[in-house]
Amino acid sequence: MLLSPSRRPLLVILAAVLLTVAYSQSAATPYANCRRTFSCGAISNVTYPFTGGDRPAHCGLPEFALSCRDNATAELTHSSVAYRVLQLDQSRKTLVLSRSDLYNNTCPSEFRKTILNSTFFSYNGPQNEALTLFYGCNTSAMRIRPYNLFSCNSSGLNFTDAYYLVGPVPVDPILRILYCSVNVSVPLLRAAGNQLTALRLSLGQALMQGFSVNYSVPHERLCNECNNLGGDCGFDSVLSQPVCICGDRPCPFALTLPPEASPNALPHFEGINHPNTGKDIALFITGAILAGFGLGWLIFHCRQGRKQRLASRSAKTVSKEIETSLSSKALFSVPSNNFTRSIPSYPSPKSDLGRGSSCLGVQVFNYTELEEATNYFDPSRELGDGGYGTVYYGELPDGRIVAVKRLYENNFKRVEQFMNEVEILTRLRHQNLVTLHGCTSRRSRELVLVYEYIPNGTVADHLHGNRAKSGLLSWPVRLNIAVETADALAYLHKSDIIHRDVKTNNLLLDNDFHVKVADFGLSRLFPSDVTHVSTAPQGTPGYVDPEYYQCYQVTEKSDVYSFGVVLVELISSLQAVDTNRHRHDINLSNMAINKIQNHRLHELVDSSLGFETNSTVRRMVTLVAELAFRCLQQEKDMRPAMEEVLETLRGIQNEDLNAHKVEIVDILIDADDGLLKGPPSPTLDT
């Protein structure tokens, strides 16, 4: 409703009166010293939203209250647990915290959970690793004391033994023999976790390095507006709302925000309390009239100037977006210095991912969206290198955690690989194959695939990588890995697909140690009317079929050979290729065949599996070694099909020795009739 000109002066006078009265009433509630900073030890010049020390509680939020212990150590306390603040970066909104009760101390007096308010703090990113401390453990049934045991004589515990695990705690029946009274989960910097498992750090030293935390600043846009107008941000704990402070009083004006596209726009500052009595109005009416005109004109002038600046910025933004849109349309006609050659056009509709909003049935992501999800492909978020691409940890706007695979270059070969991988993955659905969430358009700036994120590393990491010393891969877990991998490969072969790069680095593990076969970057579809695919040799040394190197021919039996190497790795915990071994043993497949043929399997098997002491493990490992021997035959026709490999492994897992037709022999003792009954294979001739 429009006001008549005669009523407008009255409105201005009334507004000025209300503002002046509110300002005078607020004198009873001072907000002093909010321009002071918090400093303690190595942490200095800390401002909103933090409080503590010289910064009173009204100068920030209660969740960000800091204290200074012994004038040297800054601490943040949440849910009765104190955390040392090792680092605080307000520009990046990051902290490095270490639990005070576990700082250079592995035996706390109370066993408390690590909990931070998830509304403001997040520590589940890729920079951290899970560390679980188990206390009050009965280790009397353990014959060998593992490296990760330590002692804790705390009140309330029946036993003094304790141990730790880095990474997810596996669901493993073997571990159930070890009873512990209580466990505590603590985040740990991933670098510290790697050093701990490699025994380069002690448990106490690793805990002292802390963990990384990201925090969000509540009401940040309002605070910026407050600062722009010369005020300081504070918080009214009684009203549970932010307040803009001028000097040591709430500012005598209401603060509003410019429009924002987000539907979650924040509320106005409530820096004033409106009067409701005529007495106060009468006391200040004279001064309010004079102040009101001046203050009203000042606010009007500031608002108009701000609107003009926002309009100017908006126009520039729209202009840039139009220019970007036009330049992106010309991407394939203008050479780019970032690529070795321009991306070719693919006439086949099956491979044209630039059309519509789906990519062969999966979601098409905007490249900018994936940049933001990976913090612009931050090197600290790199998970590893896959076939033809680097994989990054990403967080989508909908909250999904994903693995984002970015191709190295956009040349013809990479684009062809990208199209091939998308086409394969969209047709496959299996519980032990990695899931493809989506991709960028073929006409995007770069070609990117978005996979489900598998959090527990690779089989290679746990066998002979940075997680190897955790001791989590017991024999039942390893056998289950073999079964699930064989199941996935058998499914691929039924779908007329050859993986071509089967190796332990491409076998991902979830938190329950179930397998997800990954990286189809070297896969090739082959038509049903041919028996092999001829192409240039690709793959990983130590896993590649010997016939492939000689004839450049790949069949399903090539995957069988590579899987045989994986089986030997699961038995031995050794790498497929290791130049530090004797020259005859550099290649693990050659080493395995030599050990088996010479009845020295015990020299190959990882001693931690209980091969020498457990007759059941000994029998099952022997059977798996015999199967690996068959998979590693030089001639592909001598190797079993993957479906037969799967059936054999399932029979071993079920301890149903009649489930497969192979006769069992003990390959640890000398035998005149060799390893296998029946005619020997060409590789066994002497």
N, C-alpha and C positions, 0 to 999 in steps of 0.2 A: 504494500500500500504506500503511495507517495504522500509525503507530508506537505502541507501548504507552506508557502514561504513565511507566513506569520508565525508558524509553530517551530520552525527550525532553530531560531535563537534559544527558545526555551529548552529544546532537546540538548543543545550544546551546554547550556548552563547546568542542567540536571546531571549530565555525564561528568562534568568537571567536579560538581559537588560530590558525587559518589566516589570518584577517584580520590579526591582529597581526603574525604572521611576515611576511606579504606586505608590509605597510606598512614593517616594519623593513628588509626586503631592498631595497625600492625606494629606500632612502636613497642608494644608489650611483648612482642615475639622477635627478638633480634636474631640475625643470622650472620654472626661476625666471623672474620678470619678465613673466609673461603678462598682467598687468593694465596693463602699459604700452601706449601707443598709438603708432602711426606718424604722423609729421607731416613734411611737406616742402613748402615753398612754399605754394601755395594749398590743398594737400591736408592735412587735419589730423584728428586724433583717430580714426584708422582702427584697427579691431579685427579679430577673427577673421572670415573665414578668412585675412586678409592678415597678412603678416609683413614684417620689414625695419626698418632703423634700430634703435630701442630695443626692438623686438619680436623676440625670438630665433626661429630657424627652427622650434623645436618648438611655437610658439604658433599655428601655422596650417598650411595646406597648401603644398607646394612650388610648385604652379601659381599661387599667389597671392603669391609673393615680390616685394616692391617694393624699389626702391633709390632713393636720393636723390642726383642728380647735381648737383654744384656747390652743394649745400645749397639748391637752388632748384627743381629739377625732379624730380618723382616719375616713375619709369619702371617698366614691367612688361615682362619679357623672355620671349618664347616662341619656340622653334625658332630661336634665335640672332638673332631680330629684336627690337629694343628699341622700345617704344611709350611715348610721353609720355602721362601720365595727366593730362588736362586737367580732367576732372570725375570725382568719385566720390561716389555717393549710396548709402549702405548701407541706408537705409530702403526705397528702390525697387530696390536691387540693380542699379544701372546704372553704366556707365562711359562716358566719352568719351575715346577714344584717338586719337593721331596718331603715325604712324610717325616715329621719331626721325631715320632716315636721309633722310626726305622732308620734314622740317619746314623750311619756307622754303628748300627745296632740291629741284629737279626732276631732278637728275643724280646719283644715288647711285653710290658706288664699286663696289657689288655689287648685282646684280639678284635680289632674294629675293622669294619669294611671301609674301603676307599670310596667315598661318596661326595660328589660336588653337585651343586644345584644345576641341573641340565638346562634350565631356562637361560642361564648366563654362561655356563662353562661347558666345554666339550673337549674330551681327551681320547676319542676313539679313532683318530686319524692314523695315517700310515707311519707317522714319526714314532709311534709307540708300539710296544710289544707287551703282551700279557705275561705277568709273572705271578705264579701261585705258590704260596708258602704253606706247607703242611706241617702241623705241629702235633706233638703227643703221639708219635707213630710207634707201633710195635713192629720192630724190625727183626725179631728173633727168628723168623722163618727164612730170612735172607742169608744165603751162604756167602755171597760176595757183597761187600759194602760199596755201593756206587759212589762216584765222585760228588754227586749233588746232595749228599747227606751232611747235616750239621747238627749241633746239639743246642737245646734250649730247655733250661731248667726253670720253668715259670710255674707259679702257683696255679693249681687247678688242673694240671696235666698229669696223667698217669705214667707217661713215658717221656724221656728226655730227648729222644731222637726226633729229628725233623728233616725234611728235604724240600727242594724247590724244583719247579718245572717252568721252563721258558716256553711260551706259546700255549695254544689250547690244550686243555687236559683231555686226553683220549678216552674214549669209551672202550676199555680193554679189560677182558676178564682176568688177565694176568695180574693187573694192578690191584684187584680186589683182595688179594691175599695180604695186602699191606693196609692195616687199619690205622687211621689217624683221628685224633679227637676233634681238631678244628683246622680250617684253612682260611687264609687271607689272600685276596687278590689285590695286586698292586700294579698299576701301569709302570712301564719302564721304557726309557728311550731305546728305540730299536738298535741303535749302534751299541749301547751298553749291553743289551740282551745278546747281541752277536759276540761281543767280547767275553761275556760271562760264559756262554756255551763253549767258546773256544778256550776257556780257562785262562784268559789274559786278564781278567778281573775277578776279584773275589766277590761273593754275594754282597758283603757290606759296601764295597766300593761301587758296585753297580747301583745299589739302592741310593747312594749318595749323589749319583748323577741325575736322579729325578726323572720326571716325565713332562712332556710338552702339553700345554693347555691353551686352547683358543677361548677368548671370552668376547661377549657382545656387550655393547654399551647401551643400556636402556634409554629411550627418549633422546637418541643422539641428534636427530634433526632439530628437535626443540632446543636442545642445548646449543647447537650451532647458531640458531636464531638469537638465542639469549646472548651469546658471546658477541655476535655481530652488532648488537645494540648496546654493548658495553657492560652487560651483566655477567654474573657467574652462576653456573648451575648448582642447585642444591636439591635437597629432598626433605619434604615434610613427612616425618614418620607417623604423625598423628592422623593426617589425612591420607597417607600412603600415595602421595603424588609429587611430581617434580615442582620445583619453585625456582623462579629466576630472581637472583639477588643483586640489588644495586647498593653498593656500599655494605651496610650491615642490615638492610631491610629488604623485604620483597619489593620488586620494582613496581612503581605506580602505574603500570599499564598492562593490559592483557596481551599476551603474545600469541600470534596466529602463525600458521604454516602456509607456505605457498602450495598450490595444488600438486598432488603427486598421483601417478597412475595406480599405485598400490591401493587395494581396497582396505588395507589395514592401517589407514592414516591414524596418526597418534592424536590424542585429545589436546585441547588448549592447555597452556599453563594456567594453574589457578594461583596466581601470585597475590590475589587480593580477596578480601572478605567483604561482601556488600553489606551496608548498614541497614538496619530496620527500625531505627528510632528517629523521631522528629527532632529530638534534642540535639543530636550530633549535627544534623543538617543546619539547625539554627546557629550553632556555634561557629561554623566554618563557611557560611554562605558568602560572606563578603570576600574573603580571600579566594574562594573557589571560582567566583565569577571571573576575576582577573586571570587566575592561573589556567582556568578552563579554556579561554580563548587561545592563549598562547600554546598550551599543550595540544589542544585539538588541531590547530594549524600545523604544529610540528609533526604530529602523527600522520595527518593527511598528506603532508609533503613527502614524508619518508615512504609511505605506502605507494604513492604514485610513482616515485622514483624507482622503487623496487619492482613494481609491475612492469615498468618500461625496460628495466634490465632483464627481467625474466622473459619478456616478449622477444627481446633482442637475441638472448641465448637460444630460445626455442626456435627462432627462425634460422639461426646458424646451424642448429642440430638437424633440423629438417633438410636444410640445404646439403649438409654432409651426407645424410642418409640417401638422398637422391643421387648424389655423385657416386657414392659407394655402390648403389644398386646398378647404376649405368655401367660403372667400371667392371662389376662382377659379370654382367651380361657379355662383356667383351673379353672375358678372361681367356677364352680359347682362341682368340684371334690375335692377341697381343702377347709377344714373348715375355717370359718372366725370368728374372735372374735367379730365382729360387729353385727352378726346375731345370733338369738337363734338357728337356724338350717339352713342347706343348702336348697336352693330353689329346690323344686321337679320338675321333668319333667312332662309335660303335653302332652300326645300323641295326643289329639284332635287338628286337624289343625285349628279349629275355635279359640282356645285359645292360640295358639303359636304365640306370638308377636315377636319372634326373627328372623323371616324370611322376607327377602325383605326390601323395604324401606317404606312400609306403614303398618299401624297398624289398621287392619279392616277398611281400607279406610281413615284413618287419618294419619297425618304426624308423623313419628318417629323421635324423637329428640335425639341427642347425649347427654349423661349425662354431659359431660364437658361443652357443650353449655348452659345447664340449670344452671350449677354451676355459670358460668360467668354471666348469665342473672339475677341471684338472689344475685350477689356478694358473691358467695359461701355460700348461704343460711344464709345470715346475719340475726341475730335475730332482728335487727332493721327493717327489711323488712317483718317481720311476720305479716300476716293479720288476722290470727285466726286458730283455730283448727276445722277441719271438721271430718267426719266419718273416723276414722282410719288414719288420716293424718294431717300434719301441712301445712298451705297454706301460700305462700310467694309472695310478689310483685316481678315481673320480667320484664325486658326489653330485647326483642329479638334483634338480630343483624339487622333485617329488620325494626326495629322501633316499632313493636307491643308491647303494654303493656299487660301483661298476669298475671294470677294467677297460680302459680305453686304449685301443691299439692304433697307433699312428704310423703310417707307412713312411719309410725313410725319404723317398723321392717320388715324384709323380712322373715317371717315365713310362714308356709303353709296357714294359714287363711288369712293373708294379701294378699298374691299373688292371692288367689282365689277371694278375694274381688276386687282387682285391675282388674283382667280379667273380672269380672262380670260388673264392672262399665264401662269399656271401651266398652264392647259389647252392653250394654244398650244405652249409650250416642251416639254411632255412628249410631244407628238406628233411633234416635229421632230428629225431626226438628220442633220446635215450638217457636214462638216469646217470650214466657214467660218461656222457659227453658234455662239454662246456656249452652253455646256452648263449645264443646270440640275441641280444636285446634289440639291436638296431645298427644303423650306419649313417654316414653322411651321403649326400647325393653324389653321383659320379661327377657332377659338374661343380662340386664344392671346391673351395680353395685347396683343400687336402683331402685325401681319402682316409677315413677313420672308421674303425669298427668298434662297437660297444658290446662287451661281453658281461656276463655275470662275474662278480668278483669272488674268487675262491681264496679264503683268508689264510690258509695254513701252509703256504709255501708248496714246494714241489717234492716229489719222492727223492730227487737228487739232493735237495737241501738236507733231508733227514738221514740219508744214507752216508753221504760223504761231503756235505756242505756245511753251512754255518749252524745247522741245527742237529748235526750228527751226534754230538755229545749228550744230547738230551736223553737218549736211551729209550725213546718212546716207541720205536718200531720193533716190538717183540715179534716172534715168529708168527703167531696167529694174525697179527696186523699185516705183516709182509705177505703172507699167503693170500689174505683177502684182497690186498692190492693187486696181486697177480691175477686172481679170479676176475675181479671187476675190470681190469684192463683188457684181459682176453675177451670178456663179454662185449665190451665196447668195440673192439677190433673185429670180432666176429659179426657184429651188427653192421659195421661199415662194409665188410666184404659181401654180406648179403645184399647190400644196397649198391653193389658194383663200384665201390669207392676204395681206393688204396690210400692209406694215410701218408706213407713215404717218409715220415720223420718220427718214427716211434723211438722214444728215448725217455729216460727218467726225468729230464728237465721239462718234458711236455706232459707229465702226469701230475696234475694238481691235486691237492688234498684239502678237503673241507675240515671243519672242526671236529668231526667224528671220524676222520681218517678214511673217508670214502673217496674214491678216485673220480676225477673229472679229466678225461683225455682232451687236450687242448692243442692249438696251433695246427690248423689245416693249411698253413701257408704253402706247403709243398704237395698238397693233394692234387690229384688229377682224376677227372671223370673219364672213364673209358667205355666205349660202346660195347654192347653184349656180343658183337660178332668178331671181336679180336681177343687174343689171349695175352697180349702184353701192350705196353705203351713204350715207345721209343722216344727218348728225349735226352738232353744233356744231363750228365750226372749231377744230382743234388742230394743233400742229406747231411748227416753229421758223421765225421770220422769215428770209427769204432762200432757203428751201428749199420753201416751200409752193406747190403747183400754183395758178396764177392762177384757173383755172376753179373750184377749190375755194372760193376766197374769194367768188366771184360766185354760185355755185349751191349751195354746201354739199354737193357731191357728190364722193366720192372713188372712184377706180377704180385698177386696176393702173398706169394711165398716170400717176397722181399720183406713184407711186414712181419712174417713169421720169424725170419732170421733176426730182425731187429728186436723182436720180443724175446727171442732166446738170450740176447745180450742183457735185456732187462731182468730176466730170471736169474742170470748169473750175478748181476748187481745185487739183487734182493738176497741172494744166498751169502755173498761175500762182503757186501758193503764197500766194494772197490769201484773205482771209476772205470769207464769203458776204455779210456786211453790214458795212460800215465807214463810219461817219459822218464820218471824217476825209477821205474821198475827195470828189472833185467831186460835186455833187448829182446829176448824171446817172449817176455811177458808184458811188453808195452801194450799190446792189444789184448783186452780182457778175454775175448772169445778164444783166441789162440791159447791163452793161459789156461782157460777152463777145460778146453778139449785135451790139452796135454796132461793136466792133473787127473782128469777122469780116466783117460786111457791108461795112465800109469798107476791107477788105484790109490791116488793120494788126495781124495776129495777132502779129507779132514784138513789139509793144508790150505784149501780154498775157502772153507766155510768160516764166517764171522764167529769168533769164539764166544761172543756174548749171547748167541742164540741157544746155548745149552746142548749143542750137538754131541758133545762128549759125555754128558751126564744124563740126558733125558732120552730114553729109547724111542718115545713117540716122535719127538722132534727129529731125532736121527733118521727114523724111517721116512718121515715126510720130506725132509730135506733131500734125502737120497733119491726119492722119486722125482722131485722137482728138478734135481740136477740131471737125472736121466732124460727127462723131458727137454730140458735146455740143450742137452747134447744132440738130441734129434732135430731140434729147431736150427741148430748151428751147422748142419751138414752143408758142405760146399755145393752140392748139386741140389737144385730146388726140388726135384722130384722125390728126393729122399726125405724131405721135411713134411711133417703132418700139416693138414689144413688147420686154420684157426679154430674152426668148430670142434675139431678133434682135440686141439690143445685145451679148449675150454672144458670139454667133458672130462678130460684127464685131471685137470686142476680141481674141478668140483669133486671128483671122486677122491682125490687126495685130501681135500678139505673135510670131506665127510668121513674120512678114514674108512671108506668102503673100498677095500682093495680089489673087489671084483668089478668095480665100476668101469675099469679099463682093462684092455687085453694085454697090456705090457707085463711080462713076468718080472718080478722084483728080484734083484740080486744085490748083494752087499758089495758096493764098489770101493769099500775101504780095504778089503783083503785081496790078496792075490788070487786070481782064478784063471785056470787054463783056457776056459771057454769064452773069455772076454766079457764085455759089458752086456751085450744083447744076445739073446738066443736067436738062432736062425742065421741066414747069410749075413755076413758083415757088410757094412757100407763101404764104398771105395775109400773113405777117409780113414778107415781102421786097418787097411792093408799095410803090412809091414814088409 
